[in-house]
Amino acid sequence: MTSETSPNITKVAAFDDNYIWFIHGLSEKTSEKQIIIVDPGDAEPVIKSIIQNNYLPQAIFITHHHYDHTGGIKTLLDTYPIPVYGPAKEKIPHITHPLSEEHTISLSSMGLSFNIIDVPGHTIGHIAYFGHQSLFIGDTLFAGGCGRIFEGTAEQMHQSLSKLLNLDDETMVYCAHEYTQDNLKFAQRVEPDNEQLKDRIKDTTQLRLNNQATLPSTLKLEKQTNPFLRFDIDSVKSAAEIFAQKPLNTPAEVFRTVRYWKDTLD
């Protein structure tokens, strides 16, 4: 997906199901060997890939403070003294550029720029990086699901996800975990008659049988199949009301109920 406006994006796997994303410099601006490292929870696979591919790290992007997203920062900085961007509202060691929604990042040498989106809910200060039709969303949105609400409120998470609905349908969604199969099983409980969801489950099953990643996703696909983005869809509202055994009057109530429903099953 390399073009004038879309960088090449690659990944390394970490832990049981994490993905650490590498955003490459635009080829017409600079060497594609230059990379931004997104959420390096583990330094070892990152350094291994850097060495194998002769990558040139330029920056680290952090979405939130959980250790599986930040644990590799110090080791990486011992070898690569590069700036570290991260949420201003969270206490994360080694952050050099604290960010919130009013900020835009420009890495002019790589031809890249990103807007920051505040997406609290999973954690209080969680942020996302959006640029070049690519969204690095950490643990706020997953393929077919959304993050647990550990520190924020359901209302905050609903507002955060609502912001994402305003982005272009063709936005590529880079989540941090391979949770898609489990998420889609729940999505099917909510919308058993969703034909697009049935197709997605088949595609996802085949990818995982071939040991392939289900990410990135697209925002269009999430809007079609992810119940946590479909809180204003009648079929999701009806399913949530049956689970709650009461009427739900707002999309925020529908979201809160669907999130609680999944929590009862995990």
C-alpha positions as CSV (number, residue, x, y, z in Angstrom):
1,M,0.0,0.0,0.0
2,T,2.9,2.3,-0.7
3,S,2.0,5.5,-2.5
4,E,2.6,9.2,-2.2
5,T,0.3,9.4,0.8
6,S,0.4,5.9,2.2
7,P,3.5,4.5,3.9
8,N,4.5,0.9,3.9
9,I,3.5,-0.6,7.3
10,T,5.0,-3.8,8.6
11,K,4.8,-5.6,11.9
12,V,6.5,-8.0,14.4
13,A,4.6,-10.3,16.7
14,A,5.2,-10.2,20.5
15,F,4.0,-12.1,23.5
16,D,1.0,-14.3,22.8
17,D,-1.0,-12.0,20.5
18,N,0.5,-8.5,20.3
19,Y,1.5,-6.8,17.1
20,I,4.2,-4.1,17.1
21,W,3.8,-1.9,14.0
22,F,6.6,-0.3,12.0
23,I,5.6,2.8,9.9
24,H,8.1,3.2,7.1
25,G,9.1,6.5,5.6
26,L,7.6,7.4,2.2
27,S,9.9,6.1,-0.5
28,E,9.9,9.3,-2.5
29,K,10.8,11.3,0.6
30,T,13.4,9.1,2.3
31,S,14.6,5.6,2.6
32,E,11.8,3.2,3.5
33,K,14.4,1.7,6.0
34,Q,13.5,4.6,8.3
35,I,10.8,3.4,10.7
36,I,8.5,4.6,13.5
37,I,7.9,1.9,16.1
38,V,4.4,1.7,17.5
39,D,3.8,0.3,21.0
40,P,6.9,-1.8,21.6
41,G,5.9,-3.9,24.5
42,D,8.9,-6.2,23.9
43,A,12.3,-4.9,22.6
44,E,13.7,-8.3,21.6
45,P,11.6,-9.0,18.4
46,V,11.9,-5.3,17.5
47,I,15.7,-5.2,17.6
48,K,15.9,-8.6,15.8
49,S,13.8,-7.2,12.9
50,I,15.7,-3.9,12.9
51,I,19.0,-5.8,12.5
52,Q,17.8,-8.3,10.0
53,N,16.3,-5.6,7.8
54,N,18.8,-2.8,8.4
55,Y,16.0,-0.6,9.6
56,L,16.7,2.9,10.9
57,P,14.5,3.8,13.9
58,Q,13.4,7.4,13.9
59,A,10.7,7.5,16.7
60,I,8.5,5.5,19.0
61,F,4.7,6.1,19.2
62,I,2.9,5.0,22.4
63,T,-0.9,4.8,22.7
64,H,-1.2,4.0,26.4
65,H,0.7,2.9,29.5
66,H,0.0,-0.8,29.7
67,Y,3.3,-2.8,29.9
68,D,2.7,-4.9,26.8
69,H,2.8,-1.6,24.9
70,T,5.6,0.1,26.7
71,G,7.9,-2.6,28.2
72,G,10.5,-2.4,25.4
73,I,11.0,1.4,25.4
74,K,14.0,1.6,27.7
75,T,16.0,-1.2,26.0
76,L,15.3,0.3,22.6
77,L,16.5,3.7,23.8
78,D,19.7,2.2,25.1
79,T,20.6,1.3,21.5
80,Y,18.6,3.9,19.5
81,P,18.4,7.4,21.1
82,I,15.2,8.5,19.4
83,P,12.2,10.6,20.5
84,V,9.3,8.9,22.3
85,Y,5.7,10.2,21.7
86,G,2.9,9.3,24.0
87,P,-0.2,10.3,25.9
88,A,0.2,13.5,28.0
89,K,-2.4,12.2,30.6
90,E,-0.6,9.1,31.5
91,K,2.7,8.6,33.5
92,I,5.0,6.7,31.1
93,P,8.8,6.8,31.6
94,H,10.9,8.1,28.7
95,I,8.2,10.1,26.9
96,T,9.8,13.1,25.3
97,H,6.8,14.4,23.5
98,P,3.5,14.3,25.6
99,L,0.5,14.4,23.3
100,S,-3.2,15.1,23.3
101,E,-5.9,15.8,20.7
102,E,-4.8,19.3,19.8
103,H,-1.4,18.1,18.6
104,T,-0.2,17.1,15.2
105,I,3.1,15.3,14.7
106,S,5.2,16.0,11.6
107,L,8.2,13.8,10.8
108,S,9.2,15.8,7.8
109,S,12.3,13.8,7.0
110,M,10.1,10.7,6.5
111,G,7.3,12.6,4.7
112,L,4.8,11.6,7.5
113,S,2.4,13.5,9.7
114,F,-0.2,12.3,12.2
115,N,-3.1,13.9,14.0
116,I,-3.7,12.8,17.6
117,I,-7.1,11.6,18.8
118,D,-8.0,11.3,22.4
119,V,-9.7,8.0,22.9
120,P,-10.1,7.4,26.7
121,G,-11.9,4.4,28.1
122,H,-9.6,1.5,28.1
123,T,-7.2,3.7,30.0
124,I,-7.7,7.3,31.1
125,G,-5.3,8.9,28.7
126,H,-5.3,6.5,25.7
127,I,-4.5,8.3,22.4
128,A,-4.6,7.2,18.7
129,Y,-2.4,8.3,15.8
130,F,-4.2,9.0,12.5
131,G,-2.5,9.9,9.3
132,H,-2.1,8.8,5.7
133,Q,-5.5,6.9,5.9
134,S,-4.0,4.8,8.7
135,L,-5.2,4.6,12.3
136,F,-3.0,3.3,15.1
137,I,-5.5,2.7,17.8
138,G,-3.8,0.5,20.4
139,D,-6.4,-1.2,22.6
140,T,-9.4,1.1,22.1
141,L,-10.7,-0.6,18.9
142,F,-10.0,-4.2,17.9
143,A,-11.0,-6.1,14.8
144,G,-14.5,-7.1,15.6
145,G,-14.3,-5.7,19.1
146,C,-13.1,-3.0,21.5
147,G,-10.9,-2.9,24.6
148,R,-12.1,-3.6,28.1
149,I,-12.9,-0.5,30.1
150,F,-10.3,-0.6,32.8
151,E,-9.9,3.0,33.9
152,G,-12.5,5.1,32.1
153,T,-16.2,4.8,31.8
154,A,-18.6,3.3,29.3
155,E,-19.6,6.8,28.3
156,Q,-16.0,7.8,27.6
157,M,-15.5,4.7,25.5
158,H,-18.7,5.3,23.6
159,Q,-17.6,8.9,22.9
160,S,-14.1,7.7,21.8
161,L,-15.5,5.1,19.4
162,S,-18.0,7.6,18.1
163,K,-15.1,9.8,17.0
164,L,-13.8,7.0,14.9
165,L,-17.0,6.7,13.0
166,N,-16.3,10.2,11.5
167,L,-13.1,8.9,9.8
168,D,-13.1,7.8,6.2
169,D,-14.4,4.3,5.5
170,E,-11.2,3.3,3.7
171,T,-9.1,4.1,6.8
172,M,-6.8,1.1,7.6
173,V,-7.1,0.1,11.3
174,Y,-4.0,-1.1,13.0
175,C,-5.0,-2.7,16.3
176,A,-2.5,-4.1,18.8
177,H,-3.8,-7.6,19.4
178,E,-4.9,-10.7,17.4
179,Y,-8.2,-11.0,19.0
180,T,-10.4,-11.2,15.9
181,Q,-11.7,-14.7,16.0
182,D,-12.9,-14.5,19.6
183,N,-14.4,-11.0,19.0
184,L,-16.3,-12.3,16.0
185,K,-17.8,-15.2,17.9
186,F,-19.4,-12.6,20.2
187,A,-20.4,-10.4,17.3
188,Q,-22.3,-13.3,15.9
189,R,-24.2,-13.7,19.2
190,V,-25.3,-10.1,18.8
191,E,-26.1,-10.2,15.1
192,P,-26.6,-13.8,14.0
193,D,-28.2,-12.7,10.7
194,N,-25.5,-10.2,9.6
195,E,-24.4,-11.6,6.2
196,Q,-21.3,-9.4,6.1
197,L,-20.3,-10.8,9.5
198,K,-20.8,-14.3,8.3
199,D,-18.5,-13.7,5.4
200,R,-15.9,-12.1,7.7
201,I,-16.0,-15.1,10.0
202,K,-15.2,-17.4,7.1
203,D,-12.4,-15.2,5.9
204,T,-10.9,-14.8,9.4
205,T,-11.1,-18.6,10.0
206,Q,-9.2,-19.2,6.8
207,L,-6.5,-16.6,7.6
208,R,-5.9,-18.1,11.1
209,L,-5.8,-21.7,9.7
210,N,-3.0,-20.4,7.4
211,N,-1.3,-18.7,10.4
212,Q,-1.9,-15.3,8.9
213,A,-2.8,-12.1,10.6
214,T,-6.3,-10.7,10.5
215,L,-4.9,-7.2,10.7
216,P,-5.0,-4.5,9.5
217,S,-8.8,-4.1,9.1
218,T,-10.7,-1.3,7.5
219,L,-13.0,1.1,9.2
220,K,-15.7,0.1,6.6
221,L,-15.5,-3.5,7.6
222,E,-15.6,-2.6,11.3
223,K,-18.7,-0.4,10.7
224,Q,-20.4,-3.4,9.0
225,T,-19.5,-6.1,11.5
226,N,-18.2,-4.8,14.8
227,P,-21.1,-4.5,17.4
228,F,-19.1,-1.9,19.4
229,L,-19.4,0.5,16.4
230,R,-23.0,-0.5,15.6
231,F,-24.7,0.9,18.7
232,D,-27.1,2.9,16.6
233,I,-28.1,-0.1,14.4
234,D,-31.6,-1.6,15.1
235,S,-30.4,-5.2,15.2
236,V,-27.7,-4.4,17.8
237,K,-30.1,-2.3,19.8
238,S,-32.7,-5.1,19.8
239,A,-30.2,-7.8,20.9
240,A,-28.9,-5.5,23.7
241,E,-32.4,-4.9,24.9
242,I,-33.2,-8.6,25.0
243,F,-30.0,-9.2,27.0
244,A,-30.7,-6.3,29.4
245,Q,-34.4,-7.2,29.6
246,K,-35.4,-3.5,29.3
247,P,-35.6,-0.7,26.8
248,L,-32.4,1.1,25.9
249,N,-33.0,4.7,25.0
250,T,-29.7,6.0,23.7
251,P,-26.8,4.6,21.6
252,A,-24.6,5.1,24.7
253,E,-26.8,2.8,26.7
254,V,-26.7,0.2,23.9
255,F,-22.9,0.4,23.8
256,R,-22.7,0.1,27.6
257,T,-24.9,-3.0,27.5
258,V,-23.1,-4.7,24.7
259,R,-19.7,-4.1,26.5
260,Y,-21.1,-5.5,29.7
261,W,-22.6,-8.5,27.8
262,K,-19.2,-9.4,26.4
263,D,-17.6,-8.9,29.8
264,T,-19.9,-11.6,31.3
265,L,-18.6,-14.1,28.8
266,D,-14.9,-13.4,29.0
